[in-house]
Structures are given as structure tokens and as C-alpha cells.
């Protein structure tokens, strides 16, 4: 059902059962999948690819050009997966020539006033709470949860099943399965509550805890801890995920909190 008080460019491709409420504008070169609802006063611009059964609430702007001075009008995209909810006044910008697209995966919840900048990749089953902001080129892996009013620096990588506490400034990479809290942002333990909710066994959670105790609590530097983990601890998908994440970190991973530490520690 398309409300008569909407504007839809004739070249936009909407599935037959998409519902669009009044005063929404959909530009050309847009594709929207079956069962998606688009609320009032939404703007969907060129290059948007929106999946099935999504919900986009009033005031959202999807696929505006990137806020990047190097952008020169290239044909780039925003992709939103299936069953994703985008709440009021969310902004998701198109990609640049770095990745050519900005992507939000399946089954995500992006709450009101969040911003996802150019070339970000947000995985499946992720949550961003109100007013959190991703700068350009950020990667957020599956099942990560970013609480409200967080600011994530460009090129940061947030690992799968990680939890970022509210009001955080995220300037370093956040490894998988952990809680990142305090100011400056620091390791706050394993996200055991989230892992239990997602079906991780107690044994598997304890295995992850043992890995992070070695990294953060045994007085080793990162290189020593990783060598010890690889040689002495039982191989597992989780162990290998953690080691690979840290090895490939571009910005370095967050540290353990020490009283009196500063942003530069």
C-alpha cells in the first residue's frame, strides 16, 4: 500500500506488498524488498538496497551521500538486510570508493538518532542504542551490542558478541565476546550474560574467560599472552577468533583498566 501523499521515483523498485506512509520521498535507483514498512517523512535516496520485512520509522534518511570531502559523486550504495528495524531519525550514508557500500545486516535494531557513516559494515543481529554514532569505515561484527550515546572512531573494529557500555568513546578495537566499559574504554570482563542468552554453554564461556584472563590479568604483554594461549590452551573456534582478531587489529585493542590511567596509556 502506497499512500497518495508520497513521492516515489518511477525508476525505484518496490515489491508489491511494501507499505509506504505519507510524506515519504523515495528517489531513483532504490530497491525495497517484500513486506517492508516505511513510515512517514522518511527519505530514501539513490543507491539504497533495503531487504524484506524491514521497518523504517519516521524521519530516517537512508543513502544520503557520504560526509567525506574526497567523495566525488561515485555510484555507491547502502545495503540493509532482512528483518532489520531502523528507528526515528537514523541516518545511514552511502559508501565511498573504499568499500563502495555501507552495509547493515539482517535482524538488526538501530535505535533513534543513530548515525552509520560511509563504508561501515554492521553484521547480523546487532543492536545500536539511541544516539550512538559510527564514524566512517567502522566494522561491527555479528551480535555486537552498542549501548546509547557511544561515539566510535573511524576504522575501529568491534568483535562479535561484544558489548559496549553507554556513553563510551571507542577509539581502539574491541575484541569479541567481551564487555568494554569505563573511561577510558577498557576491558570489563566477558559478556557472559549475552553469551548465555545466545546459547553458549558454561564450559565454552569459562574457556573464553580463561583466554581473556591470560590476556588481561596475568601481567603479560599482548605478544606473550598470545604465544602462551596458542601453545598452552585448547584449540577452539573461539580461541582462534580472538587470536586472529588481535593479530589483525589496525588500531590496537583496548586495555585492562588501571586506576588513574589516561586516554594515552
N, C-alpha and C positions, 0 to 999 in steps of 0.2 A: 504494500500500500504506500503510495507516494502522495503526500499532502500537496494540494494545489499551490500552496504558498511556499514552494521550494523552487530552487533553480538547479537543474541537472543538465550539464552539457550533453548535447546529443551524442558525443563520442564516448561518454562514460558507459561502462558495462556493469549493470546491476543485475543480479539474479532476480528471478521473477517474484520471489517472496521476501525481498528486502523491504523493510518499513522505514520510511523517512518522514520525520515530523516537520512542522512548518518552520520556515525562515532559515533553512539549512541550504548551503551552497556546495555543490559538488562539481569540480572542474573536469576538464577533459583528461584523458589518459588515466582514468581511475577504474579500478575493478573491485567489486564488493560481492562477497560470497553469500550463499543461501542462508536465510534465517537471521541475518544481521539486522539489528535495530539501530537507527541513528536518530538521536534526539534533536531538539530544536536548537537553532543558532550554532550548529556545527559547521566548520569549514574544512572540506577535504579537497586538497589541492593536487596538481598534476604529479603523477608518479606514485600515488597511493595504491597499494595492493592489500586489501583487507579480507580476511578469511570468513569462514562460516560461523554463524551463531555468535557473533560478537555483539557487544553493547557499547555504544559510544554516547556519552552523556552530554548535555548542553554545554556549549562554549568551547569544546575541544577544537584544536586546529591540528590537522594531520597533513604532513608532507609539505609544509612551507619550506622555502629554500634554506639551506644551512646558514647559520650565523658565522660564516668563515670568510674572511676577506680574500682568500685565494679562490673562492668559488667563482667560476666564470660561465655559469649557465649550462653546465653539462647536464645531460639527461640522467638523472639519478632517481632513487626510489626510497619509499618506506614500505616495508612489509610487516603486516600484523597477522599472526597466526589465527587459528580457530579458537572459539570459546574464550576469547580474551575480553575483559571489561576495561574500558577507558573512561574514567570518571571526569567530573566537570573541570573545564579549563586546562586540561592536559595539553601540552604541546610536544609534538614529535616531528623533528626536522628531517628532511631528506639527507642522503649521503653526499659525499664528495668523491673525487677520483681515488681516494684512499681505499675505500671498500665498495663504493658505488651505491651502497644502500645502508639504511638504518633498519634494524630488524627487532621486532618484539615477537616472542614465540607464542606457543599455544597455552591456553589455560592460565594466562597471567591476569593479575589485578593491578592496574595502575591508578592510584587514587588521585583525588582532586589536586590540581595545581602542580603536578609533577611536570618536569621537563626532561626529555630524552633528546640529546643533541645529535648532530650528524655523525654517522658511521658507528654509532653504538650498536652492540649486539646484546640483546636481553634474551636469555634462554626460555625454556618452558617452565611453567608452574612457578613463576617468580611473582613477588609482591613488592611494590613500591608504595609506601605510605605517604600521606599528604605532604605536599611541599618539598619533596625530595628532588634533587636535581643531578642529572648526569651530564658532565661536560663531554666534549667530542671524543670518539674512539674508545669509549669505555666498554668493557666486556663483563657481562654479568651471567654467570653460569646457571644451569637449571636449579630450581628450588631455592635460590637465594632470596632472602627477605631483607629489604632495606626499610628501616623504620622511618618515622616522619622527620622532616626538616634536616635531611642529610645533604651534604654537598660533596660530590665525588669528582676528584680531579681528572683531567683528561688522561687517557691511556691507562687508567687504573684497571686492574683485573680483579674481580670478586669471584671466589670459587664457589662450587656447588654446595648447597645446603648451609652456606654461611649466613649469619645473622649480624646486621649492623645496627647498633643501638641508636636511638633517636638523637637528633642534634649533632651527629658526628661530622667531622671534616675528614674525608677519606683521601689521603694523599699517597698512601702506599698500597700495594696489593694485599688482599685479604685471602689467605689460604682457605681451602674447602673445609667444611664441617665445623667451623669454629664460630664463637661469638667475638665480635670486635666492639669494644666499649671504651669508655673513659676519654679524657682529653689530656694529652694527645692520644689518638686512637691506638689501642693496644690489645693484645691477646687477652681474652677474658674467659677462657675455658672452651670446652667443646659444646656445641649446640645440641646437647643430649635430648632436650625436650623436643626440638624439631625432628631429630633423628628417630626418636621413639614414635612420634606421630606418623612418620613415613615408613614404619615397619622394620627399622633396623633392630637387630637382636641386641640384648645386653652384652653378649660376648663381642659383637662387632663394635659396639660403642666403646667398650673397655679397650679394645685393640687400638682404636683411634685415639683414645685418651693416652695410652702408653706412648704412642708416637709423638704426640704433642708435649707430653711431659719431658721426653728426651730433648725435643727442640727448644722448649722454653724454660724448663725448670731444673736442668741438671748442670748448668754452668758451662756448657759447651758453646762454641760459636756455631754458626749455621753449617759450615762445611764439616766440622767434626761430628755434629749431630746427624747429618745426613749420611755420612760414612758409617757411623755406628748403626743407624736404622737399617741401612742396606745390608750390612754384614750380619747383624745380630737378631733382627726381628723377622718374624714370619712374613713371607711374601703374601700380598693380598691386593685386590684391586684398589682398596682404599689407601694402602701404603704407597703403591705406585702412583696413584693420583696425586697424593701430597708431595712426593719427591719430585715428580715431573713439574708440578705447578711451581714449586720453589726454584727449581733449576731454570725454568723458562721465564721467571719473573723479570719484567723490564724495569720496574720501579723499586724493586726490593720489597720484602714482605714486612708487615707490621711486627713490632717487637713486644716483648713482655713488659707490662707496666712496672716501673720502678718509681717510688715516691720521689718527687722533685724533678722527674725527667721533663725535658722540653721537647718542642716540635723537632729540634735539630738532633736529638740524641739518636 
